[in-house]
Amino acid sequence: MAQSGKGKLNYRCPMCFMRDLDIDMFYDKDKKEYYCIRCQYVGPEEDVLAKNELIRIKYGRMYDRITFDD
């Protein structure tokens, strides 16, 4: 999803991203945590970043050309 404006960076919900859904999270300033309105995931910024890094393993070879030799 494209992000408009120059505000704080939007993060993807890690639970939705695992299921290949591109859902932006919302930030609650009072509780200082991010939440998803689709799956009810809630967590601090560090947790969101850590889980998104784990999911990136899935796309680790995205730019490699894989050929099969017989």
C-alpha positions as a printed Julia matrix, in Angstrom:
70×3 Matrix{Float64}:
  0.0     0.0     0.0
  1.26    3.43   -0.84
  1.65    5.9     1.96
  0.66    9.49    1.37
  2.08   12.43    3.27
  5.18   12.73    5.38
  3.86   11.36    8.66
  5.18    8.46   10.67
  5.88    5.34    8.61
  2.96    2.93    8.35
  3.66   -0.65    9.36
  2.01   -3.77    8.01
  0.15   -5.98   10.42
  2.4    -9.05   10.9
 -0.51  -11.47   11.37
 -2.29  -10.3     8.21
  1.01  -10.11    6.3
  1.62  -13.81    7.07
 -1.59  -14.51    5.18
 -0.47  -12.27    2.26
 -2.81   -9.44    3.21
 -1.38   -5.94    3.0
 -3.09   -4.21    5.93
 -1.71   -1.02    7.49
 -1.7    -0.74   11.26
 -2.96    2.2    13.27
 -1.08    3.83   16.13
 -2.62    4.56   19.53
 -0.68    7.48   21.03
 -2.15    7.03   24.52
 -1.12    3.37   24.83
  1.95    3.76   22.56
  1.13    0.64   20.58
  0.03   -0.38   17.11
 -3.2    -2.21   16.36
 -4.91   -3.84   13.38
 -8.61   -3.36   12.77
 -8.87   -6.53   10.7
 -7.43   -9.18   13.0
 -7.24   -7.39   16.38
 -3.44   -7.71   16.63
 -1.96   -5.27   19.19
  1.71   -4.7    19.97
  4.51   -2.18   20.51
  6.69   -0.97   17.64
  9.56   -3.32   18.53
  7.26   -6.36   18.38
  5.79   -5.3    15.03
  9.24   -4.79   13.52
 10.56   -8.1    14.86
  7.61  -10.1    13.53
  7.76   -8.38   10.15
 11.46   -9.32    9.88
 10.57  -12.98   10.52
  7.99  -12.85    7.74
 10.53  -11.39    5.29
 12.27  -14.8     5.27
  9.44  -15.87    3.0
 10.6   -13.34    0.39
 14.35  -13.85    0.91
 15.09  -15.13   -2.61
 12.63  -12.87   -4.38
 15.31  -11.22   -6.54
 17.3   -14.39   -7.31
 16.81  -16.15  -10.62
 16.29  -19.83   -9.99
 16.92  -22.24  -12.85
 16.54  -25.98  -12.96
 19.16  -27.96  -14.82
 18.28  -31.45  -15.97
